[in-house]
Amino acid sequence: MTAGAREAAASEDLAADGERPLDIALLTYKGNPFCGGQGVYVRHLSRELARLGHRVEVIGSQPYPVLDEGAEYAGRLTLTELPSLDLYRQPDPFRTPGRDEYRDWIDALEVGTMWTGGFPEPLTFSLRARRLLRARSGDFDVVHDNQTLGYGLLGDVGAPLVTTIHHPITVDRQLELDAADGWRRRMSVRRWYAFTRMQKRVARRLPSVLTVSGTSRQEIVDHLGVAGDRVHVVHIGADTDLFSPDPSVRRVPGRIVTTSSADVPLKGLVFLVEALAKVRTEHPDAHLVVVGKRPTEGPVAQAVERYGLEGAVEFVKGISDAELVDLVRSAEVACVPSLYEGFSLPAAEAMATGTPLVATTGGAIPEVAGRDGETCLAVPPGDAGALAAGLSRLLGDPELRARLGSAGRERVLRHFTWARAAEGTVARYREAVARSAGPTPDRSAAPQTFAPKQLAASNPEGRASC
């Protein structure tokens, strides 16, 4: 082989940053992208890491992560199933497993925690993950935990540990306590969120923490007590190839679109329903399409009935990515009514399609959506009147909709893409590897000590329920 050929071969073995590709274990205890932001994070980040030339093994529990296929990263992106007892699966959530389902003491701990009203998955996944990682010590350059924050990940896990905390779950806990009706409900919330005590203790001992916004960074320092010099912001983003403008998709007059969980108080959907009732006094064709499950009871269902909006509020679920994008494109206005967000992917995705946005200033939303009147209309969280005013203003002003829609997409393209997120994450991986003791092992000669089931990445046709 000539010198030129050797150089060419060597360059093909390098990652996009010109250094040796990394072997990455990406952990996620709940990784389905159609059930929440953590799954979306794993899906898109793993794809972009593989596209940069790294080898990514996603290790996840039920509902299992969904990974993207692509010829440019074939063979560099795999899924390893690390099954739990799947106690919250539909149609039998909070089920009691059969005797033959128990495999070890971790399974017994999982069931016992559920029986006492707690949420066991972060702890039990971390224990199973530690067992797997120690059995495969030397297989990975870096272990990346996606907000498990379980005791099992403390100590030696076979490689340097980097952890993503999207935002402190203590924020969710407090908002649910504030919304709880009666002492029994408050007691139930406290039992469910008992795992946050573990997450606080674990977070303070982590060597390297990534988070998705400056707001989340400050809350991790304030709420979890993590030293500020160990918390680094790496913005996430939208899939700007998928979420893009398409003039062939007709805008539906009066359509407002939001992505929201009706049973999660911090999403603020009840305020948007109330705002819609006010908007319809000026714009009778105004109607709301919610990407999420229709509630049969609770504050949102009561508000829909109270304001007589049964025909003006539609809930959709089980739609494909392409259908979701076309739904957002068809709206005259997108809305994020949340009381708090650690980042807000729905805001970035709506802006990426060129759909004008009305968003609250809760949490990190302003970091994503930008300044009021420049790239969005911003309103205070929990204020139905302000939401109504912003929605009415946009519905009645086509020129403003066009200007904000165009400016919003440009903002996302500049700041919030998954390619940028992957590049920033790799930089933190390399820092963690450099800090670790001893030389990086030679992966080419290392024997496999454990061979878990690896699955080819797949992309389902529809958005499945959890």
N, C-alpha and C positions, 0 to 999 in steps of 0.2 A: 504494500500500500504506500502510495506517495505521501509526502508531508502534507500536501494540500488535501488529499483524501482523508488523512488522519484528522486534520483540523476540521474538515467538514463533518466527519463523524462525531468528533467531540462536541461541535457546536449543536448538533442535533440532540445530544444528551443533556444539554443545559436547559434550565428553565428560562422563562422570559426575562428575568432580571440578570441573566448571564452567569448565574451560580448553579451549583448542583441541585437537581430537583429534590424536594423533601417528600418523605413518607409521612403522611398525616393521618392520625386517628381522630375523626370528628364525632363526638358523642352527643346524642340527643335522646332524652328519655321519652319525649313525645314529639315525633318528627313529621307527622303528616301535614303537608302544606295547606290542606283544605280545612284544617282545624285551628289554625292560629299562626301568629307571626313567627314563632320559633321554627316551625316547619318550613315556612317560606324562606327564612334565613338559611337553613341547612340546604335546601334545594338549590338556591341560586348561588350561594357561596361555594358549595362543593363543585358545581359546574364550572364556575370561573377559576377556581384554584386548579382544576384539571386542565382547563384551557390554557393556563399559564405554564403547564408542563409538569405539575406536581402530581403525585399519586395520593389519592384520597380514599380512605376506607371509612365510610359512614357506619357507625355502630349505633343502632337504635332499637327502641322497644315499641310496643303497640300504642297507638296506630303507627305502623311502620313508615319511615321516611319514604318519600317519592323522589327519585333522582331522574335527571334528564339524560336522554341519549344524545349522542353526537359523534360523528366519525372523527372529529378533530381531537377528542379526548377518550376514544375507545380504549379500554384496558386500563385507564388511569382512574376510573371512578367506579367503586363497588360498594355494595351494601351488605353488611353483616347483621343478621337478626339476633338480638339478645332478648328473648321473650320474657315478659312478665306473666302474671296470671290473668292479665287483661280484665281486671275487675269492673271496669266502667264501660265495657263495650255495649253497644246496642244489639238487640233490644232488651238486654237484661242487665242494666247497670246495677252496681252494688251487689253482685251475685255472690253466692257462697260456692266455692269450687268443690268438685267431687274429691273423695279421698285419694283417688288415683292421680289427681293433678299435682299433688304436692311432691316436690323434688328435693327440697332441702329446707334448712332453717330460715333462709331468706324468704321463701314462699310463706312460711308460717308467720313471719314478721309482717309481711305485706297484708295478709288477711286480718291479723290481729289489729293492726293499725286502722284498717278500714272499719272493723267492727266497733272500734271506740270513737268513730267519727272523724278520724284524721285522714290525711292524704299521704299515702306511703310512697308514691312512685319516685320522687327525687332520691330518697334514702335507699330504697331497695335497688333501683337502677344503678346507683353509684357503687353499691356493694358488688353487684354482678359485674359491672364494668371493671372494677379493680381486679377481680379474680381473673377475668379474661386478659387484661393488660399485663398482669404479672406473669401469666402463663406465656405471654408472647413478648416478654421483655427483650428489647433489641430490634423488634420489627419496625418501630416507628421512630422518627426523628423528633416528633412533637405530638402531644395529645391536646386536643382542643375540646374543651367542655362547653356545651351550649346551655348554660344556666341550670345545670343540675344542682351544683353547690351542695353535694352530699358528702357525708363523712367518709365514704369509701374512697374519695378522690384525694384525701389528705395522705401525705407520706409518699412513698415510692410507687409510681404507676408505670415505671419502665421507660419514661421519657420526660422531658420538660413539659410542664403543664401551662397552658394558656386558657383562660376562661372568659367567655362572653357573658356579661350581665346586661340584658336589654334595658331593664330598669328594676329597682328593688320591688319585690312582690309585697313588701310591707306597705307600699302605696295602695295596691289593690285591697289589701286587708283593711286598711283604715277607711277607704271609701265604702267598702261593703258594710263595715260596722256602722258608719254614719247613716247608711240607707236601711239598716236592719230595723224591723218593726217588732219591738218587744224583747224581753230578756232571753227568751228561749232561742230566738233567731240569733241574737248576739252571741250566746254561748255556742251555738252551732258554728258560727263563723270563726270564733276563736279556736275551736277544736280543729276545724278544717285547715286553718292556716298555722297550726302549731309547727309545721315544718320550717316556717320562716325563722324560728329561733336557731335551728341548725344552720340555715343558710347564712345568717349573720356571723355565726362562729366560724364557719368555713371561709367565708369571704375575707375575713380579716387575716387569714393565714395564706392567702393566695399570692404567689409571686408576681403574676402578670394578669391584669384584668383589662379586657376590651369592653367598650360600650359604644352605643350608637349615636349619642348626642352629648353636647355639653351639659344640657339639663340633667340627663341621666347620670353623667359623671359626678355632678355636684351632689345629687341625691344618694349615690352610692357612698360617697364620702360621709355625708351627713347622717344617713339612715343606717348604713351598715358598718360604719367606722373603718372603712378601708383607707389606708394612707393614700393621699392624693397623687404622690409620685409613682404609684403602682397602677393607676387607672388611666387608660389611653382611649381617646375617641377615634373610632374608625367609622365614618358614616356608611350606612347601607344605602340601598337605592332601589329603583324600579328597573324592571326588564324593559328597557326603552325600545327594543326591537318589537316586542309584543305589544306593549302599551304605547301606541303611537297614533297620530291623527289619521283619519281615513275619511276624506270628503264624500265618499260614496255611501257612507252610513248616514241615514237621515236623522236629523235632530227631531225629537218628539216634543212639540210645544208643551211647556209647563212641566216637563219631567225633571225631577230631582232624584239623584241616586246617592245612596250611602251604603257603606259596608259596616254592619254593626251587629253585635250580639244583644238581643233584647233583654236577656237575663243578667247582663253585667252592668251594674250601675254606672261605672266610670265611662262607659261608651256614650252616655248622655242621650240615648235615643228618645226617651220620653220627652225631652225638651224640644227635639226636632218635630215630634208629632204635634205637640202643642203649637209650635211655630207654624206648621203647615196649616192648621186651622185658621190662624190669623192671616196667612198669605192668601188663602182662598177667598177672603173677602175682597181682595183687589184683583186676584188672578184666578178666576173660577176653574180654569183648566189645570191648575197646579196639582201635581200628584207625586207621590213618593214611592220609589222602588227601593226596597231594603234587601241587600244581599245578606241573607241570614235566615234563621229558622223563625217561623211565625210563632209568637207566644200565645198560649191558650189562657194564661192568667198572668197576674202581676201588673206593675204600673203601666207598661207599654200597652198591653191589651186593654186595660181599663181606660187609658187615654184615648185610644182609637174609638172605643165605644162611646165614651163621654162626649167626644166632639163630632160624632157621627161620620167618621172617616173610613168606614168599612170599604167603600168603593174607591177610596183615594189613596190607600196605602196597600201596596203589594209586597209580599215577601217571596223571594226566590232562593232556592238552594239546589245543589246537585248540578250546577251548570259547569260547562267546560271553560277552560281559560279563554278560548276564542269567543265564547258567548259572553263571558264577563266583560271582555274588552269592548265588544260591540255594544253591550248594555251601557257602559260608561260613555262611550262615544255618542250614544243616542240621547244622552241627557243634555238639557240646556244648562244645568248646574249640578256640580257634585258638592257634597257636604260632609264635613267631619265635625260632628257635634260633641266630641268626647270632652269629658271633664279633665282627662289627663291622658297623655300618650308619652311613651318613652322615645318614640320616633314618629310614627304614623306612615306606614307603607301605603294605606289607602289614599292619603293625600298625595304622596309622590306619584303613585300610579295614575290617579285622575289627572294630575297636572301633565304627566307625560303624554296623555292622549290629546292634550289641548283643550280639555274641558275646564271651564272656569270654576273656581273653588271658593266656597264659603267655609271657613274653618274657625274653630275657637282658638283661644290662646292658651289652652290647657297643656301644661308640661312642655314638651319639646316641639309641639306643632309649629310654633313660629319659626323655629330653626329650619324646618322643612318648607313650609308654605311661603315664607318670606314676609315682606312688609305689606301692611294693609294698603290697598289701592294700587300697588305695584304689580304683585303677582297673585294676589288673592284679596278677598274681603275678610278681615279678621274681626271676631266678636268675642266678648267675654264668655267663659264657660258657664253653663247652667243658667243662661239668660235667654229664655224663649222669645222675648220681645226683640232682642238684638238679632237673634237668628232670623226671625221673620223679616226684620227690616233689611238685612243683607240679602236674603233670598228674593224678596220683592224687588229690590233695587236691580239685581242682576237679571231677573226675569223680564223686567221692563226696559232693559237697555242693551240692545244687540251689539252696539259698538263697544261697550264696556266688556261684554262677554268675550268678544273677539280679542280685545287687547289683553285681558287677563289670561285668557287661554293660551295665547302665543307666548306671553312672558313667562307663564308657569312652566311650559315645556322647556324653554330655554334654560330656566333655572335648574331643572332636573338634569338636563344634559350636561350642564357645567359642574354640578356638585354631587349628584346622587345616582350613580350607576353601579351595578354589581361588579363591573371590571375594576373600578376605582376601589371598591370595598375589598376585593380580593388582593389587589396590590398592597393596600395598607395593612391587611392582615398578614400577608407573607413577611412584610418588614418586621412585624412584631414577633412572628415565629422565629425569624433568624436571630433577633435579639435574645429570645429565650434560649435558643440552642447555644448561642455564644456564651451566655451566662452559666450554662450547666457545666458541671465538673467533668473533666475527661474529654478525650477526642470523640468525634462523631463516629459510630460504628460503621464498618464497611458493609453495606447492604448486599453487595454482590455475592459475598461468600457466607453470609449468615444463614444457618439452617433454620427451617421452619419448625418451631416447637409446638405449634398448635394450628390446626387447620379448621376454622369454623366454616359454616356454610356461607358461601358468598353468592349473592344473587346478581344477575344482570340488572342494570338500572332500567326502570320502566316508567312510563308516563301514562296514567289512566286517562280515559276519555272524559270522565266527568268529575265534578267536585264531590267527593264522597263525604258523608256525614261521619262523625266520630262515634 
